[in-house]
């Protein structure tokens, strides 16, 4: 990274969705900013106090990423809610039902 790269800003988005409500917030990030830092700076944690960044998984465009990875220009950082049911177990139960 060149000395001035850290000061160059670029747009990223932070997204969170509940079944009844979705929100995507835009913010300016800089080279070297971490994904979790971008989430905190977006203000989304104030709007959804139930989000626990220590336990929530995050990703970019549907692919899981570590919170300490750096943001890239144009990233859409997504905060994932915990699963209500194990998808494999749900499939097993549906397959076991008589037709």
VOROSE-920113 format. One record per atom (N, C-alpha, C, CB): residue number from 1; residue in three letters; atom name; x, y, z. Coordinates in nm, 3 decimals, m for minus. Glycine has a CB too. Layout:
# residues N
NODE/NUM/ala/CA/X/Y/Z $
...
//
This chain:
# residues 99
NODE/1/unk/N/0.085/m0.118/0.000 $
NODE/1/unk/CA/0.000/0.000/0.000 $
NODE/1/unk/C/0.089/0.124/0.000 $
NODE/1/unk/CB/m0.096/0.000/0.122 $
NODE/2/unk/N/0.060/0.215/m0.090 $
NODE/2/unk/CA/0.134/0.340/m0.096 $
NODE/2/unk/C/0.088/0.431/0.018 $
NODE/2/unk/CB/0.115/0.410/m0.234 $
NODE/3/unk/N/0.170/0.524/0.063 $
NODE/3/unk/CA/0.132/0.611/0.176 $
NODE/3/unk/C/m0.001/0.682/0.157 $
NODE/3/unk/CB/0.239/0.714/0.197 $
NODE/4/unk/N/m0.035/0.727/0.038 $
NODE/4/unk/CA/m0.160/0.801/0.017 $
NODE/4/unk/C/m0.280/0.712/m0.005 $
NODE/4/unk/CB/m0.145/0.893/m0.101 $
NODE/5/unk/N/m0.260/0.580/m0.027 $
NODE/5/unk/CA/m0.371/0.489/m0.053 $
NODE/5/unk/C/m0.471/0.487/0.062 $
NODE/5/unk/CB/m0.319/0.350/m0.078 $
NODE/6/unk/N/m0.424/0.499/0.184 $
NODE/6/unk/CA/m0.512/0.489/0.300 $
NODE/6/unk/C/m0.615/0.602/0.301 $
NODE/6/unk/CB/m0.430/0.492/0.428 $
NODE/7/unk/N/m0.583/0.714/0.236 $
NODE/7/unk/CA/m0.673/0.829/0.239 $
NODE/7/unk/C/m0.773/0.828/0.125 $
NODE/7/unk/CB/m0.592/0.957/0.235 $
NODE/8/unk/N/m0.752/0.741/0.026 $
NODE/8/unk/CA/m0.848/0.732/m0.083 $
NODE/8/unk/C/m0.973/0.662/m0.032 $
NODE/8/unk/CB/m0.788/0.657/m0.204 $
NODE/9/unk/N/m1.088/0.722/m0.057 $
NODE/9/unk/CA/m1.213/0.664/m0.011 $
NODE/9/unk/C/m1.290/0.604/m0.127 $
NODE/9/unk/CB/m1.298/0.770/0.060 $
NODE/10/unk/N/m1.372/0.506/m0.094 $
NODE/10/unk/CA/m1.456/0.440/m0.193 $
NODE/10/unk/C/m1.584/0.396/m0.124 $
NODE/10/unk/CB/m1.383/0.319/m0.259 $
NODE/11/unk/N/m1.686/0.372/m0.204 $
NODE/11/unk/CA/m1.818/0.338/m0.150 $
NODE/11/unk/C/m1.829/0.188/m0.123 $
NODE/11/unk/CB/m1.929/0.381/m0.248 $
NODE/12/unk/N/m1.892/0.155/m0.009 $
NODE/12/unk/CA/m1.931/0.018/0.025 $
NODE/12/unk/C/m2.071/0.024/0.084 $
NODE/12/unk/CB/m1.828/m0.050/0.125 $
NODE/13/unk/N/m2.135/m0.091/0.094 $
NODE/13/unk/CA/m2.268/m0.099/0.155 $
NODE/13/unk/C/m2.266/m0.201/0.267 $
NODE/13/unk/CB/m2.375/m0.135/0.050 $
NODE/14/unk/N/m2.353/m0.179/0.365 $
NODE/14/unk/CA/m2.373/m0.275/0.473 $
NODE/14/unk/C/m2.521/m0.311/0.473 $
NODE/14/unk/CB/m2.328/m0.216/0.613 $
NODE/15/unk/N/m2.549/m0.442/0.470 $
NODE/15/unk/CA/m2.687/m0.490/0.458 $
NODE/15/unk/C/m2.723/m0.582/0.573 $
NODE/15/unk/CB/m2.709/m0.562/0.323 $
NODE/16/unk/N/m2.850/m0.570/0.617 $
NODE/16/unk/CA/m2.905/m0.660/0.719 $
NODE/16/unk/C/m3.052/m0.678/0.687 $
NODE/16/unk/CB/m2.884/m0.602/0.865 $
NODE/17/unk/N/m3.102/m0.800/0.706 $
NODE/17/unk/CA/m3.242/m0.826/0.672 $
NODE/17/unk/C/m3.308/m0.911/0.779 $
NODE/17/unk/CB/m3.252/m0.895/0.536 $
NODE/18/unk/N/m3.429/m0.872/0.812 $
NODE/18/unk/CA/m3.521/m0.951/0.893 $
NODE/18/unk/C/m3.632/m0.995/0.799 $
NODE/18/unk/CB/m3.577/m0.869/1.018 $
NODE/19/unk/N/m3.714/m1.091/0.837 $
NODE/19/unk/CA/m3.822/m1.133/0.745 $
NODE/19/unk/C/m3.912/m1.017/0.702 $
NODE/19/unk/CB/m3.906/m1.241/0.812 $
NODE/20/unk/N/m3.934/m0.922/0.792 $
NODE/20/unk/CA/m4.027/m0.813/0.760 $
NODE/20/unk/C/m3.959/m0.680/0.727 $
NODE/20/unk/CB/m4.120/m0.794/0.876 $
NODE/21/unk/N/m3.828/m0.674/0.737 $
NODE/21/unk/CA/m3.759/m0.546/0.717 $
NODE/21/unk/C/m3.616/m0.569/0.669 $
NODE/21/unk/CB/m3.760/m0.463/0.847 $
NODE/22/unk/N/m3.575/m0.495/0.567 $
NODE/22/unk/CA/m3.439/m0.503/0.517 $
NODE/22/unk/C/m3.381/m0.362/0.511 $
NODE/22/unk/CB/m3.433/m0.572/0.378 $
NODE/23/unk/N/m3.250/m0.352/0.529 $
NODE/23/unk/CA/m3.187/m0.221/0.523 $
NODE/23/unk/C/m3.048/m0.235/0.461 $
NODE/23/unk/CB/m3.178/m0.157/0.664 $
NODE/24/unk/N/m3.018/m0.145/0.367 $
NODE/24/unk/CA/m2.884/m0.136/0.309 $
NODE/24/unk/C/m2.837/0.007/0.328 $
NODE/24/unk/CB/m2.882/m0.179/0.157 $
NODE/25/unk/N/m2.725/0.023/0.395 $
NODE/25/unk/CA/m2.668/0.155/0.420 $
NODE/25/unk/C/m2.539/0.171/0.341 $
NODE/25/unk/CB/m2.644/0.176/0.571 $
NODE/26/unk/N/m2.518/0.287/0.284 $
NODE/26/unk/CA/m2.395/0.317/0.211 $
NODE/26/unk/C/m2.302/0.399/0.300 $
NODE/26/unk/CB/m2.424/0.393/0.079 $
NODE/27/unk/N/m2.174/0.377/0.282 $
NODE/27/unk/CA/m2.076/0.457/0.354 $
NODE/27/unk/C/m1.948/0.464/0.274 $
NODE/27/unk/CB/m2.050/0.401/0.495 $
NODE/28/unk/N/m1.865/0.560/0.309 $
NODE/28/unk/CA/m1.734/0.573/0.248 $
NODE/28/unk/C/m1.633/0.499/0.334 $
NODE/28/unk/CB/m1.694/0.724/0.231 $
NODE/29/unk/N/m1.558/0.411/0.270 $
NODE/29/unk/CA/m1.454/0.334/0.339 $
NODE/29/unk/C/m1.319/0.376/0.281 $
NODE/29/unk/CB/m1.477/0.178/0.323 $
NODE/30/unk/N/m1.213/0.327/0.344 $
NODE/30/unk/CA/m1.079/0.355/0.294 $
NODE/30/unk/C/m0.998/0.227/0.292 $
NODE/30/unk/CB/m1.008/0.464/0.380 $
NODE/31/unk/N/m0.893/0.226/0.214 $
NODE/31/unk/CA/m0.806/0.109/0.206 $
NODE/31/unk/C/m0.755/0.077/0.346 $
NODE/31/unk/CB/m0.687/0.133/0.109 $
NODE/32/unk/N/m0.757/m0.050/0.381 $
NODE/32/unk/CA/m0.711/m0.093/0.513 $
NODE/32/unk/C/m0.823/m0.107/0.614 $
NODE/32/unk/CB/m0.611/0.004/0.564 $
NODE/33/unk/N/m0.943/m0.056/0.583 $
NODE/33/unk/CA/m1.055/m0.069/0.676 $
NODE/33/unk/C/m1.101/m0.215/0.678 $
NODE/33/unk/CB/m1.174/0.026/0.635 $
NODE/34/unk/N/m1.131/m0.264/0.797 $
NODE/34/unk/CA/m1.177/m0.401/0.813 $
NODE/34/unk/C/m1.329/m0.407/0.794 $
NODE/34/unk/CB/m1.138/m0.456/0.951 $
NODE/35/unk/N/m1.378/m0.526/0.762 $
NODE/35/unk/CA/m1.522/m0.544/0.743 $
NODE/35/unk/C/m1.599/m0.507/0.869 $
NODE/35/unk/CB/m1.553/m0.689/0.703 $
NODE/36/unk/N/m1.552/m0.555/0.986 $
NODE/36/unk/CA/m1.626/m0.524/1.110 $
NODE/36/unk/C/m1.623/m0.375/1.142 $
NODE/36/unk/CB/m1.568/m0.602/1.226 $
NODE/37/unk/N/m1.516/m0.308/1.106 $
NODE/37/unk/CA/m1.508/m0.163/1.128 $
NODE/37/unk/C/m1.609/m0.091/1.040 $
NODE/37/unk/CB/m1.364/m0.111/1.099 $
NODE/38/unk/N/m1.623/m0.136/0.916 $
NODE/38/unk/CA/m1.721/m0.075/0.825 $
NODE/38/unk/C/m1.863/m0.095/0.879 $
NODE/38/unk/CB/m1.709/m0.135/0.683 $
NODE/39/unk/N/m1.892/m0.213/0.932 $
NODE/39/unk/CA/m2.024/m0.239/0.990 $
NODE/39/unk/C/m2.050/m0.141/1.104 $
NODE/39/unk/CB/m2.036/m0.386/1.040 $
NODE/40/unk/N/m1.953/m0.126/1.193 $
NODE/40/unk/CA/m1.970/m0.034/1.308 $
NODE/40/unk/C/m1.990/0.110/1.261 $
NODE/40/unk/CB/m1.848/m0.042/1.403 $
NODE/41/unk/N/m1.913/0.152/1.163 $
NODE/41/unk/CA/m1.920/0.291/1.116 $
NODE/41/unk/C/m2.047/0.319/1.037 $
NODE/41/unk/CB/m1.799/0.323/1.031 $
NODE/42/unk/N/m2.111/0.216/0.986 $
NODE/42/unk/CA/m2.232/0.235/0.905 $
NODE/42/unk/C/m2.351/0.285/0.987 $
NODE/42/unk/CB/m2.269/0.105/0.836 $
NODE/43/unk/N/m2.352/0.257/1.118 $
NODE/43/unk/CA/m2.466/0.295/1.202 $
NODE/43/unk/C/m2.574/0.188/1.209 $
NODE/43/unk/CB/m2.525/0.422/1.152 $
NODE/44/unk/N/m2.553/0.075/1.143 $
NODE/44/unk/CA/m2.656/m0.029/1.140 $
NODE/44/unk/C/m2.675/m0.093/1.277 $
NODE/44/unk/CB/m2.619/m0.136/1.038 $
NODE/45/unk/N/m2.571/m0.096/1.360 $
NODE/45/unk/CA/m2.583/m0.157/1.493 $
NODE/45/unk/C/m2.676/m0.077/1.583 $
NODE/45/unk/CB/m2.446/m0.170/1.559 $
NODE/46/unk/N/m2.685/0.053/1.560 $
NODE/46/unk/CA/m2.777/0.135/1.638 $
NODE/46/unk/C/m2.921/0.112/1.593 $
NODE/46/unk/CB/m2.740/0.285/1.623 $
NODE/47/unk/N/m2.941/0.082/1.467 $
NODE/47/unk/CA/m3.076/0.058/1.415 $
NODE/47/unk/C/m3.127/m0.082/1.447 $
NODE/47/unk/CB/m3.077/0.079/1.265 $
NODE/48/unk/N/m3.036/m0.176/1.463 $
NODE/48/unk/CA/m3.071/m0.315/1.495 $
NODE/48/unk/C/m2.988/m0.359/1.616 $
NODE/48/unk/CB/m3.047/m0.410/1.372 $
NODE/49/unk/N/m3.029/m0.320/1.737 $
NODE/49/unk/CA/m2.949/m0.350/1.856 $
NODE/49/unk/C/m2.935/m0.500/1.884 $
NODE/49/unk/CB/m3.009/m0.283/1.977 $
NODE/50/unk/N/m3.018/m0.583/1.821 $
NODE/50/unk/CA/m3.008/m0.727/1.843 $
NODE/50/unk/C/m2.886/m0.789/1.775 $
NODE/50/unk/CB/m3.134/m0.795/1.794 $
NODE/51/unk/N/m2.821/m0.716/1.684 $
NODE/51/unk/CA/m2.703/m0.769/1.616 $
NODE/51/unk/C/m2.588/m0.775/1.716 $
NODE/51/unk/CB/m2.664/m0.682/1.492 $
NODE/52/unk/N/m2.528/m0.892/1.729 $
NODE/52/unk/CA/m2.409/m0.911/1.812 $
NODE/52/unk/C/m2.295/m0.947/1.718 $
NODE/52/unk/CB/m2.431/m1.024/1.923 $
NODE/53/unk/N/m2.210/m0.850/1.688 $
NODE/53/unk/CA/m2.103/m0.872/1.591 $
NODE/53/unk/C/m2.005/m0.980/1.635 $
NODE/53/unk/CB/m2.029/m0.745/1.568 $
NODE/54/unk/N/m1.997/m1.007/1.763 $
NODE/54/unk/CA/m1.907/m1.112/1.811 $
NODE/54/unk/C/m1.960/m1.250/1.772 $
NODE/54/unk/CB/m1.890/m1.104/1.964 $
NODE/55/unk/N/m2.092/m1.263/1.754 $
NODE/55/unk/CA/m2.153/m1.392/1.723 $
NODE/55/unk/C/m2.207/m1.402/1.582 $
NODE/55/unk/CB/m2.264/m1.420/1.820 $
NODE/56/unk/N/m2.242/m1.289/1.522 $
NODE/56/unk/CA/m2.298/m1.290/1.388 $
NODE/56/unk/C/m2.190/m1.318/1.284 $
NODE/56/unk/CB/m2.368/m1.156/1.357 $
NODE/57/unk/N/m2.230/m1.389/1.181 $
NODE/57/unk/CA/m2.139/m1.411/1.069 $
NODE/57/unk/C/m2.161/m1.299/0.970 $
NODE/57/unk/CB/m2.162/m1.551/1.002 $
NODE/58/unk/N/m2.054/m1.265/0.899 $
NODE/58/unk/CA/m2.066/m1.163/0.795 $
NODE/58/unk/C/m2.005/m1.216/0.666 $
NODE/58/unk/CB/m1.997/m1.031/0.839 $
NODE/59/unk/N/m2.049/m1.156/0.557 $
NODE/59/unk/CA/m1.998/m1.196/0.428 $
NODE/59/unk/C/m2.006/m1.081/0.331 $
NODE/59/unk/CB/m2.075/m1.316/0.374 $
NODE/60/unk/N/m1.961/m1.107/0.210 $
NODE/60/unk/CA/m1.967/m1.008/0.104 $
NODE/60/unk/C/m2.029/m1.076/m0.017 $
NODE/60/unk/CB/m1.825/m0.949/0.071 $
NODE/61/unk/N/m2.140/m1.022/m0.064 $
NODE/61/unk/CA/m2.212/m1.078/m0.179 $
NODE/61/unk/C/m2.237/m1.227/m0.163 $
NODE/61/unk/CB/m2.135/m1.052/m0.308 $
NODE/62/unk/N/m2.283/m1.268/m0.043 $
NODE/62/unk/CA/m2.323/m1.407/m0.021 $
NODE/62/unk/C/m2.211/m1.503/0.013 $
NODE/62/unk/CB/m2.393/m1.456/m0.138 $
NODE/63/unk/N/m2.090/m1.457/0.022 $
NODE/63/unk/CA/m1.978/m1.545/0.056 $
NODE/63/unk/C/m1.924/m1.505/0.194 $
NODE/63/unk/CB/m1.865/m1.537/m0.052 $
NODE/64/unk/N/m1.916/m1.604/0.283 $
NODE/64/unk/CA/m1.866/m1.576/0.418 $
NODE/64/unk/C/m1.725/m1.520/0.413 $
NODE/64/unk/CB/m1.870/m1.702/0.503 $
NODE/65/unk/N/m1.703/m1.422/0.499 $
NODE/65/unk/CA/m1.570/m1.362/0.513 $
NODE/65/unk/C/m1.542/m1.341/0.661 $
NODE/65/unk/CB/m1.559/m1.226/0.435 $
NODE/66/unk/N/m1.417/m1.333/0.696 $
NODE/66/unk/CA/m1.377/m1.305/0.835 $
NODE/66/unk/C/m1.393/m1.156/0.862 $
NODE/66/unk/CB/m1.230/m1.352/0.862 $
NODE/67/unk/N/m1.435/m1.121/0.984 $
NODE/67/unk/CA/m1.455/m0.979/1.016 $
NODE/67/unk/C/m1.328/m0.895/1.006 $
NODE/67/unk/CB/m1.510/m0.966/1.156 $
NODE/68/unk/N/m1.211/m0.959/1.017 $
NODE/68/unk/CA/m1.086/m0.883/1.012 $
NODE/68/unk/C/m1.031/m0.866/0.871 $
NODE/68/unk/CB/m0.983/m0.951/1.099 $
NODE/69/unk/N/m1.103/m0.917/0.771 $
NODE/69/unk/CA/m1.060/m0.896/0.633 $
NODE/69/unk/C/m1.087/m0.753/0.590 $
NODE/69/unk/CB/m1.130/m0.995/0.537 $
NODE/70/unk/N/m1.012/m0.706/0.493 $
NODE/70/unk/CA/m1.026/m0.568/0.447 $
NODE/70/unk/C/m1.139/m0.553/0.347 $
NODE/70/unk/CB/m0.896/m0.520/0.386 $
NODE/71/unk/N/m1.204/m0.436/0.354 $
NODE/71/unk/CA/m1.308/m0.404/0.256 $
NODE/71/unk/C/m1.244/m0.371/0.123 $
NODE/71/unk/CB/m1.397/m0.286/0.306 $
NODE/72/unk/N/m1.321/m0.390/0.018 $
NODE/72/unk/CA/m1.276/m0.355/m0.116 $
NODE/72/unk/C/m1.380/m0.264/m0.179 $
NODE/72/unk/CB/m1.253/m0.484/m0.204 $
NODE/73/unk/N/m1.340/m0.183/m0.272 $
NODE/73/unk/CA/m1.437/m0.093/m0.336 $
NODE/73/unk/C/m1.557/m0.170/m0.390 $
NODE/73/unk/CB/m1.370/m0.015/m0.451 $
NODE/74/unk/N/m1.676/m0.118/m0.359 $
NODE/74/unk/CA/m1.800/m0.176/m0.409 $
NODE/74/unk/C/m1.854/m0.293/m0.328 $
NODE/74/unk/CB/m1.780/m0.219/m0.546 $
NODE/75/unk/N/m1.785/m0.335/m0.221 $
NODE/75/unk/CA/m1.834/m0.447/m0.140 $
NODE/75/unk/C/m1.972/m0.419/m0.083 $
NODE/75/unk/CB/m1.736/m0.476/m0.026 $
NODE/76/unk/N/m2.056/m0.523/m0.077 $
NODE/76/unk/CA/m2.180/m0.517/0.000 $
NODE/76/unk/C/m2.161/m0.614/0.116 $
NODE/76/unk/CB/m2.309/m0.554/m0.089 $
NODE/77/unk/N/m2.138/m0.559/0.233 $
NODE/77/unk/CA/m2.112/m0.638/0.353 $
NODE/77/unk/C/m2.246/m0.680/0.411 $
NODE/77/unk/CB/m2.025/m0.559/0.458 $
NODE/78/unk/N/m2.265/m0.810/0.426 $
NODE/78/unk/CA/m2.394/m0.862/0.474 $
NODE/78/unk/C/m2.377/m0.923/0.612 $
NODE/78/unk/CB/m2.450/m0.968/0.375 $
NODE/79/unk/N/m2.470/m0.891/0.700 $
NODE/79/unk/CA/m2.471/m0.947/0.835 $
NODE/79/unk/C/m2.576/m1.056/0.836 $
NODE/79/unk/CB/m2.500/m0.836/0.946 $
NODE/80/unk/N/m2.534/m1.177/0.870 $
NODE/80/unk/CA/m2.626/m1.292/0.864 $
NODE/80/unk/C/m2.683/m1.322/1.001 $
NODE/80/unk/CB/m2.554/m1.415/0.809 $
NODE/81/unk/N/m2.815/m1.349/1.003 $
NODE/81/unk/CA/m2.882/m1.391/1.127 $
NODE/81/unk/C/m2.856/m1.539/1.150 $
NODE/81/unk/CB/m3.035/m1.362/1.120 $
NODE/82/unk/N/m2.862/m1.584/1.276 $
NODE/82/unk/CA/m2.846/m1.728/1.301 $
NODE/82/unk/C/m2.962/m1.805/1.239 $
NODE/82/unk/CB/m2.837/m1.757/1.453 $
NODE/83/unk/N/m2.934/m1.928/1.197 $
NODE/83/unk/CA/m3.038/m2.012/1.140 $
NODE/83/unk/C/m3.136/m2.056/1.248 $
NODE/83/unk/CB/m2.977/m2.135/1.070 $
NODE/84/unk/N/m3.263/m2.061/1.216 $
NODE/84/unk/CA/m3.364/m2.107/1.311 $
NODE/84/unk/C/m3.364/m2.259/1.318 $
NODE/84/unk/CB/m3.504/m2.055/1.271 $
NODE/85/unk/N/m3.343/m2.323/1.203 $
NODE/85/unk/CA/m3.341/m2.469/1.197 $
NODE/85/unk/C/m3.224/m2.514/1.112 $
NODE/85/unk/CB/m3.475/m2.525/1.140 $
NODE/86/unk/N/m3.171/m2.630/1.143 $
NODE/86/unk/CA/m3.062/m2.687/1.065 $
NODE/86/unk/C/m3.119/m2.731/0.929 $
NODE/86/unk/CB/m2.995/m2.808/1.140 $
NODE/87/unk/N/m3.068/m2.677/0.818 $
NODE/87/unk/CA/m3.124/m2.711/0.687 $
NODE/87/unk/C/m3.119/m2.860/0.656 $
NODE/87/unk/CB/m3.051/m2.635/0.579 $
NODE/88/unk/N/m3.014/m2.928/0.696 $
NODE/88/unk/CA/m3.005/m3.073/0.670 $
NODE/88/unk/C/m3.113/m3.149/0.745 $
NODE/88/unk/CB/m2.865/m3.126/0.709 $
NODE/89/unk/N/m3.135/m3.112/0.870 $
NODE/89/unk/CA/m3.237/m3.179/0.950 $
NODE/89/unk/C/m3.376/m3.150/0.894 $
NODE/89/unk/CB/m3.229/m3.134/1.097 $
NODE/90/unk/N/m3.401/m3.028/0.851 $
NODE/90/unk/CA/m3.530/m2.993/0.791 $
NODE/90/unk/C/m3.556/m3.076/0.666 $
NODE/90/unk/CB/m3.536/m2.843/0.758 $
NODE/91/unk/N/m3.456/m3.092/0.581 $
NODE/91/unk/CA/m3.470/m3.174/0.460 $
NODE/91/unk/C/m3.500/m3.319/0.496 $
NODE/91/unk/CB/m3.344/m3.166/0.375 $
NODE/92/unk/N/m3.430/m3.371/0.598 $
NODE/92/unk/CA/m3.452/m3.509/0.641 $
NODE/92/unk/C/m3.597/m3.530/0.686 $
NODE/92/unk/CB/m3.356/m3.545/0.756 $
NODE/93/unk/N/m3.648/m3.436/0.765 $
NODE/93/unk/CA/m3.787/m3.447/0.813 $
NODE/93/unk/C/m3.887/m3.441/0.698 $
NODE/93/unk/CB/m3.817/m3.335/0.914 $
NODE/94/unk/N/m3.863/m3.351/0.603 $
NODE/94/unk/CA/m3.954/m3.342/0.488 $
NODE/94/unk/C/m3.951/m3.470/0.406 $
NODE/94/unk/CB/m3.917/m3.222/0.399 $
NODE/95/unk/N/m3.833/m3.528/0.388 $
NODE/95/unk/CA/m3.820/m3.651/0.309 $
NODE/95/unk/C/m3.885/m3.770/0.380 $
NODE/95/unk/CB/m3.671/m3.682/0.281 $
NODE/96/unk/N/m3.889/m3.768/0.512 $
NODE/96/unk/CA/m3.945/m3.879/0.589 $
NODE/96/unk/C/m4.098/m3.876/0.593 $
NODE/96/unk/CB/m3.890/m3.877/0.730 $
NODE/97/unk/N/m4.158/m3.762/0.562 $
NODE/97/unk/CA/m4.305/m3.750/0.564 $
NODE/97/unk/C/m4.366/m3.836/0.455 $
NODE/97/unk/CB/m4.349/m3.603/0.548 $
NODE/98/unk/N/m4.475/m3.902/0.486 $
NODE/98/unk/CA/m4.544/m3.978/0.381 $
NODE/98/unk/C/m4.608/m3.881/0.279 $
NODE/98/unk/CB/m4.653/m4.071/0.444 $
NODE/99/unk/N/m4.614/m3.924/0.158 $
NODE/99/unk/CA/m4.669/m3.837/0.052 $
NODE/99/unk/C/m4.813/m3.864/0.029 $
NODE/99/unk/CB/m4.595/m3.855/m0.078 $
//
